């Protein structure tokens, strides 16, 4: 039986030449227990395309509109869809997502009981697009998860409910644009997504919302399943870009500060908090540095090679010993977690993803006049 109308809801979906995936997403939305008042699809493709098959397929099921955004930009597409919406709550997702039947109902429920909550987010599960080792890696590693996995010492995530805001910028909580709901008044008050960001616009949006006094709320029952096509080159470029645009974020929101973090897992009320801010100070230059086994492993190997070239043999052996120690610290939790055929292939993908991500943060930081060496992708929150 359809849920009683309590609050009006618009779902905004950017798309770009992925109409087959989009159809599956819209089918999933049309099966929701709480049917949205509006579904606005913003197409970044300027080529002529007939939306008649979509409109005919969902006639009587969804109040569906298609808009075109000539600039190929996800934040611009989301902003255009949000501005066109008339509903109280704006839900953002992607064209390669499927949804639990109670997704909308669960995602909007926190707004009804607390006027201070400005943004809600839900769980993102990963589903294989194909049966390739790359796709299976993302499923097994649960790379898209935002919820905490109990018992894990190195998975990232949030505990259900209101999210505690950390002092440090680099571990600021946020929800991804694949599963995020915002009060329309919040969206308009803080000016929507920053179109200067090609990536991390959702993180930057959450930072501004929190700075303006709004609360974030994580609802793990609001479940989205993410099913993007993945190729090796595509995922490495994506993770490089994720890291690259963290430099501009730091420059915009924490200009003139140094922050140093150490990777450390501990539990508070069954929640895992993997990164610990150990130093923060104002400075004439900007820096954010994570100290973890991945970075120490690579630094030790680099120093061992340089020391060997310069014939500092004792120092080279010391650095090489540290490389093996930190390498074991980096690999062991991943070996214990994976324990499956293709283990070494998985470890290779994991290393290259971490390398591309941290290189992105370093290069993006240099381009913005700062030193930025962030945590690896599986220790990022």
HELIX and SHEET records of a PDB file:
HELIX    1   1 UNK A   19  UNK A   30  1                                  12    
HELIX    2   2 UNK A   52  UNK A   57  1                                   6    
HELIX    3   3 UNK A   74  UNK A   84  1                                  11    
HELIX    4   4 UNK A  103  UNK A  113  1                                  11    
HELIX    5   5 UNK A  133  UNK A  141  1                                   9    
HELIX    6   6 UNK A  184  UNK A  190  1                                   7    
HELIX    7   7 UNK A  201  UNK A  211  1                                  11    
HELIX    8   8 UNK A  232  UNK A  253  1                                  22    
HELIX    9   9 UNK A  293  UNK A  309  1                                  17    
HELIX   10  10 UNK A  313  UNK A  338  1                                  26    
HELIX   11  11 UNK A  343  UNK A  367  1                                  25    
HELIX   12  12 UNK A  377  UNK A  379  5                                   3    
SHEET    1   A 8 UNK A  64  UNK A  68  0                                        
SHEET    2   A 8 UNK A  38  UNK A  43  1                                        
SHEET    3   A 8 UNK A   9  UNK A  15  1                                        
SHEET    4   A 8 UNK A  89  UNK A  94  1                                        
SHEET    5   A 8 UNK A 180  UNK A 183 -1                                        
SHEET    6   A 8 UNK A 117  UNK A 126 -1                                        
SHEET    7   A 8 UNK A 215  UNK A 226  1                                        
SHEET    8   A 8 UNK A  97  UNK A  99 -1                                        
SHEET    1   B 8 UNK A  64  UNK A  68  0                                        
SHEET    2   B 8 UNK A  38  UNK A  43  1                                        
SHEET    3   B 8 UNK A   9  UNK A  15  1                                        
SHEET    4   B 8 UNK A  89  UNK A  94  1                                        
SHEET    5   B 8 UNK A 180  UNK A 183 -1                                        
SHEET    6   B 8 UNK A 117  UNK A 126 -1                                        
SHEET    7   B 8 UNK A 215  UNK A 226  1                                        
SHEET    8   B 8 UNK A 161  UNK A 162 -1                                        
SHEET    1   C 4 UNK A 275  UNK A 282  0                                        
SHEET    2   C 4 UNK A 257  UNK A 263 -1                                        
SHEET    3   C 4 UNK A 286  UNK A 291  1                                        
SHEET    4   C 4 UNK A 370  UNK A 373  1                                        
SHEET    1   D 2 UNK A 267  UNK A 268  0                                        
SHEET    2   D 2 UNK A 271  UNK A 272 -1                                        
END                                                                             
